[in-house]
Amino acid sequence: MPDTPTRPTIGILGAGKVGTVLARLAVAAGHPVVISGSGSPSAISLIVDVLAPGATAATSASVIEQSDVVILAFPLGKLHSIPPDALAGKLVLDAMNYWRDIDGDRADLQDYTTTTSAIVQHYFASARIVKAFNHMGYHDLDESARPKSAPDRAAIAIAGDDPAGLRRAAAVIDELGFDPVEAGGLAEGVRLEPGSEIFGARLSASELRAALDRFPHSEHGRRVAAGRSQQPAETR
Ligand SMILES: NC(=O)c1ccc[n+]([C@@H]2O[C@H](COP(=O)([O-])OP(=O)(O)OC[C@H]3O[C@@H](n4cnc5c(N)ncnc54)[C@H](OP(=O)(O)O)[C@@H]3O)[C@@H](O)[C@H]2O)c1
């Protein structure tokens, strides 16, 4: 009998609204899925059984160890709760956004002359960070997954500096039921962040591409460009 190809193991740090939706979609796509909260696996095992049956609750350290691809789905303000070298060598999909009500008033996280995923990449220096799954609300994520070529398939934008990482991220997004659309390098991840036209929107691939291309002419885009023109390039 031929071997059944195994899909890469997806690890998710964060068992909240986004983490459990992504876990459910990844299980449905045939991926082994391990997921953690901030505490022990027993604290989230019931939630995982109900919201993402088939996924396995684990500690964050175990999730990272077992996974081929790690998704960050916890509050950005908790970034430093994961040791900086914990994700060394991993492909990491960063779904996090800076959200003041949750993360507090953090000057280090709301500098739009950079992007939060660039901050995450700087912190996890030896991981390959791709910004993904950050711009669509969790309800839309939950309800919008479709098979390839479905006429109403929604799109997810990605941004990253590593071409191989972007290709793998795109494959995962496609498997989970969305059309991947590349926005550019991590610096262009600002086009996916709160304040951008696509943030919170559910768009097709062509609509998403057009909105990403409009970003420089938007009010937020002009604000970002003005801020960046006053910054030395190496700090972006
Ligand atoms: N909500 C959305 O529609 C949406 C959409 C796209 C992106 N995002 C972004 O995705 C992230 C998660 O949002 P959410 O709405 O899912 O938040 P949430 O419902 O509050 O869930 C956050 C989860 O992260 C866990 N967590 C905290 N520190 C952790 C750590 N060090 N390791 C593992 N897990 C940890 C929390 O566990 P405890 O409960 O044990 O603290 C909780 O399970 C945020 O950055 C948000 O901006 C949200």
The ligand as an ORCA input file, in Angstrom:
! r2SCAN-3c Opt
* xyz 0 1
  N      -9.334     38.326     17.615
  C      -9.150     38.469     16.290
  O     -10.122     38.518     15.502
  C      -7.742     38.533     15.737
  C      -7.557     38.417     14.346
  C      -6.264     38.393     13.833
  C      -5.181     38.494     14.686
  N      -5.374     38.640     16.024
  C      -4.187     38.700     16.905
  O      -3.957     37.369     17.366
  C      -3.455     37.396     18.698
  C      -4.406     36.593     19.593
  O      -5.671     37.234     19.586
  P      -6.946     36.518     20.223
  O      -8.090     37.402     19.928
  O      -6.975     35.095     19.817
  O      -6.580     36.614     21.776
  P      -7.231     35.837     22.990
  O      -8.560     35.287     22.606
  O      -7.138     36.733     24.174
  O      -6.252     34.589     23.217
  C      -4.904     34.773     23.546
  C      -4.323     33.419     23.909
  O      -2.908     33.540     24.029
  C      -2.529     32.774     25.168
  N      -1.182     33.134     25.585
  C      -0.746     34.202     26.272
  N       0.592     34.129     26.435
  C       0.993     32.969     25.849
  C       2.236     32.321     25.688
  N       3.356     32.852     26.149
  N       2.270     31.125     25.035
  C       1.145     30.574     24.553
  N      -0.065     31.165     24.660
  C      -0.130     32.333     25.302
  C      -3.626     33.025     26.149
  O      -3.560     32.087     27.172
  P      -4.108     32.442     28.649
  O      -5.581     32.577     28.515
  O      -3.662     31.253     29.423
  O      -3.423     33.738     29.035
  C      -4.826     32.838     25.221
  O      -5.082     31.468     25.018
  C      -3.358     38.858     19.105
  O      -2.044     39.329     18.868
  C      -4.336     39.551     18.148
  O      -3.998     40.894     17.896
  C      -6.629     38.653     16.585
*
